[in-house]
Every structure is written in C-alpha cells, then in structure tokens.
Amino acid sequence: MAIKKSHTQWQKLFKLYDVFSGDNRDFCKQQSISLSSFYKYKALLTSKQTDFVQIKAITSQPQRTVSNHITLKNNAGLWSFPSQLSSSQLVAIIKGLSS
C-alpha cells in the first residue's frame, strides 16, 4: 500500500524533478510514484488558484427598449413594419420582397 506524501514531500520531489534529465515516466519510476499522482500534485502545487471566489452583487437589471415596429433589411433597403402585423402578413411581405 502506498504511503501518502505530505505537501512538503511533494515540493521536494518537484525540486528534484527540476534538475532531473529524464522524462516524467522515468522520474516517477525512480521515485516510486504513479504518473497520475505526479500530474495531480504538479497541477495542485503550480496552480495559483485559491478557494476564494469573488462575487459581485447586481442591484438592478438593465432596462430593455421595447420597439413597436419590425425592421427588415434586404438588398432593396431597410423596411419597417408595425409590430401588430400578423405573422402571415409578414411572411407574405417577405415572399414578395424575395421574388
């Protein structure tokens, strides 16, 4: 059964790794550690993340502008229609513009 290494032991291992001339697999074999543990602790010790998460309170929602018209743009120009226009009427207009 493997013995769990302390934070200090891992730091010492990585100092040894810095001067090691072989690859990760050879280093792990020489030090009798698993490759997955090597990568796990390397990421943990080199990470600059903390457990602290900064949050920002939002006190108001941005206001949305409601438009009372529908605007379409095509090769012929910019077309503006009242928002009360039914979908079938709008489809008919689009079909007419595309022909």
Secondary structure, DSSP 4 states (H G I P E B T S, - for coil): -PPPPPHHHHHHHHHHHHT--S-HHHHHHHHT--HHHHHHHHHHHH----S--------SPPPPPPPSEEEEEETTEEEEEETT--HHHHHHHHHHHH-
